[in-house]
Amino acid sequence: MPQLTCLTPIGEVTVSEEDGAIVALDWGRGRDQDRTELLGRAVGQLQDYFDGARGGFDLPLAPHGTAFQRRVWGALRAIPAGQTRSYGELARLLGSSARAVGQANGANPIPILIPCHRVLAAGGVLGGYSGGEGPTTKLWLLEHERRMTDAAGQPQLALGPFGPGLAGTNLR
């Protein structure tokens, strides 16, 4: 499986391709470094994201998972940069439980590109994050997107029902 590593402000990340689509983003340096056209585009878009020039991604993604997990991951992709949703909001949207949404969120094989970091627990609690350094990485990504949105001259976006910025969130 072709892989390519990208150095980011939150450490090295490696994207993997299978059958013409991105199937994984993992923290750390990949064993194989095989630059394909798609992996080159993915790394370029990640660099643009971390440089503050891009809030979303235009790449073919094919995460391996159940039908329900793929529905949750599709809902995550609809959350704009600079905004968040709660597990409960996504559960209502998908006709599911917040716990099932949280489990699917945690199983996301393509973090950042499928922005699972944009989901908060009830009451604005930051919650966990399986990538990088856990909640510290999640908070960095959310703050990065907030700064990107502010720098674009757009009004600061409300983060779901939790108000502007990340005031009131905590690392529980």
Summary of the structure (lengths in Angstrom):
residues: 172
radius of gyration: 15.5
end to end distance: 36.8
largest distance: 43.3
contacts: 539
relative contact order: 0.14
helix: 40%
strand: 17%
